[in-house]
Amino acid sequence: MDLQPDFCEGGALAVAGGNAVAAAIASDIAERRESYRAVITTQDWHIDPGAHFSSTPDYVDSWPPHCVAGTAGAELHLLLKDTPVDAHFAKGRFTAAYSGFEARELVDGAPIDDESGPLLAPWLREAGITTVDIVGLAADHCVRATALDAVKHGFSATVISPLTAAVTPENLPAVHDELRDASVTVLTLG
């Protein structure tokens, strides 16, 4: 989920530990790629997300501008640029879009505002995928929303917590409880 420079240290909306998460995920994919039917990425890809962008953000529903489509901050993290993936999905062109299940496949060479690609759930079903492992940024926002939506769409979902980082780490116990209550498996250390 959303391993983009704007969400990592030095980015417009940095999550502490974002670069370490990107490195850990790249390493995990390199080691375990063959155990997955497909590896996909999601990216915030904002053009005009309305009130999601604010000059006075509340960091709940509104945020500083970030991951503007076509900018370096919206690109896939450099540590993952050469990682073999099966599809890239973009979300939030004209809305907030926290969940990967709001994302459409991002086709190379398509205009940045192209929303004609398939949504994530039909793409997964077409690929015969029934179980998803979710990693990335941020654990308490987009990872959370994607995991909850995965279950709503009928997928078995696991959040691999050591391969995530949170905007507000102290909220993770409550987020993990919410996910478990929704039948999401949460893998943690210890």
C-alpha positions in Angstrom: 0.0 0.0 0.0 1.2 3.4 -1.0 4.9 3.1 -0.8 5.6 6.5 -2.2 8.2 9.2 -1.5 5.6 11.6 -0.2 4.7 9.1 2.6 8.4 8.5 3.6 10.9 10.5 5.5 11.5 13.8 3.6 8.1 13.6 1.8 5.1 16.0 1.9 3.2 13.7 4.4 6.0 11.6 5.9 5.3 8.5 8.1 8.1 7.8 10.5 9.7 4.5 9.4 8.4 4.7 5.8 11.8 4.2 4.2 12.5 1.2 6.4 9.1 -0.3 5.6 9.9 0.1 1.8 13.2 -1.6 2.3 11.7 -4.5 4.3 8.9 -5.0 1.7 11.4 -5.0 -1.2 13.5 -7.6 0.7 10.4 -9.7 1.5 9.2 -9.7 -2.1 12.7 -10.7 -3.3 12.7 -13.6 -0.8 9.1 -14.8 -1.1 7.9 -13.7 -4.5 7.2 -17.2 -5.6 4.8 -17.8 -2.7 2.4 -15.2 -4.1 0.1 -15.6 -7.1 0.4 -11.8 -7.7 2.2 -8.8 -6.2 0.4 -5.5 -6.8 1.1 -1.9 -5.7 -1.3 0.9 -4.8 -0.5 4.6 -5.0 -2.3 7.7 -4.0 -2.6 9.5 -7.3 -4.3 12.8 -6.6 -5.4 15.3 -9.2 -8.2 17.2 -7.4 -9.3 15.3 -4.3 -11.4 18.2 -3.1 -11.5 18.8 0.7 -8.9 15.9 1.2 -6.3 18.6 0.5 -6.2 21.5 2.9 -3.9 24.4 3.9 -5.1 23.9 7.4 -5.4 20.1 7.6 -7.0 18.2 10.6 -5.0 15.0 9.8 -8.2 13.0 10.1 -10.2 13.9 7.0 -7.9 16.6 5.5 -4.2 16.5 4.8 -1.5 18.7 3.2 -1.2 18.2 -0.5 0.6 14.9 -1.2 1.1 12.3 -4.0 0.0 14.7 -6.8 -0.4 12.6 -9.9 2.6 12.8 -12.2 5.0 14.2 -9.5 8.1 12.5 -8.0 6.3 12.3 -4.6 3.5 10.2 -6.2 5.8 7.7 -7.9 6.6 4.3 -6.5 9.4 4.3 -3.9 12.8 3.9 -5.5 13.5 0.7 -3.5 10.5 -0.9 -5.3 10.9 0.6 -8.8 12.7 -2.6 -10.1 10.6 -5.0 -8.1 8.6 -7.3 -10.4 4.9 -6.6 -9.8 1.9 -7.8 -11.7 -0.2 -4.6 -11.6 -0.1 -1.0 -10.3 -3.3 0.5 -8.9 -4.0 4.3 -8.5 -6.6 5.8 -6.1 -7.8 9.2 -5.2 -7.7 11.1 -8.5 -10.8 13.1 -7.6 -11.6 12.0 -4.0 -9.8 11.0 -0.8 -9.7 7.2 -1.5 -8.0 5.5 1.4 -8.8 1.9 0.4 -7.0 0.0 -2.3 -10.4 -1.3 -3.2 -11.2 2.2 -4.5 -8.2 2.0 -6.9 -8.1 1.3 -10.6 -5.3 -0.3 -12.5 -2.8 2.3 -13.6 -1.8 1.4 -17.2 1.6 2.6 -18.4 1.3 5.4 -20.9 -2.3 6.2 -20.0 -3.1 9.8 -19.1 -2.8 10.6 -15.4 -6.6 11.2 -15.2 -7.5 7.9 -16.9 -9.9 6.0 -14.7 -10.8 3.2 -17.2 -8.7 0.4 -15.6 -10.4 -2.3 -13.6 -11.0 -1.8 -9.9 -9.0 -4.0 -7.5 -11.7 -6.4 -6.4 -12.6 -7.6 -10.0 -9.0 -7.7 -10.9 -8.2 -10.0 -8.0 -11.2 -12.2 -8.7 -10.2 -12.5 -12.4 -6.8 -13.6 -11.2 -8.3 -16.3 -9.0 -7.1 -14.6 -5.8 -9.2 -15.1 -2.7 -6.6 -14.2 0.0 -4.7 -11.0 0.3 -1.7 -10.0 2.4 -1.6 -6.2 3.0 1.6 -4.3 3.8 2.7 -0.6 3.5 1.7 2.8 4.5 0.0 3.9 6.6 -1.1 1.1 8.9 -3.8 3.3 10.6 -5.3 4.7 7.4 -4.9 3.1 4.0 -3.7 -0.3 5.2 -6.6 -0.3 7.7 -9.2 0.8 5.1 -8.0 -1.7 2.5 -8.0 -4.6 5.0 -11.6 -3.8 6.1 -12.7 -3.5 2.5 -11.0 -6.8 1.5 -13.2 -8.6 4.0 -16.3 -6.7 2.8 -15.5 -7.8 -0.7 -15.3 -11.4 0.4 -11.5 -11.8 0.5 -9.6 -13.4 3.4 -7.2 -10.6 4.6 -4.0 -10.5 6.6 -2.1 -7.4 7.6 1.6 -8.1 8.2 2.2 -5.5 10.8 6.0 -5.5 10.8 5.8 -4.5 7.2 3.7 -1.4 7.9 4.2 2.0 9.7 1.6 4.2 11.2 0.9 7.9 11.2 0.0 7.6 14.9 1.7 4.5 16.3 0.0 4.8 19.7 -3.3 4.0 17.9 -2.1 0.7 16.5 -3.5 -1.5 19.3 -7.0 -0.1 18.7 -6.6 -0.4 15.0 -5.4 -4.0 15.3 -8.4 -4.8 17.6 -10.8 -3.3 15.0 -9.2 -5.3 12.2 -9.4 -8.6 14.2 -13.1 -7.8 15.1 -13.7 -7.6 11.3 -12.1 -11.0 10.8 -8.8 -9.6 9.5 -5.7 -11.6 10.6 -3.1 -9.3 12.0 0.4 -10.6 12.2 2.6 -8.9 14.8 6.1 -9.5 16.3 6.3 -11.2 19.6 
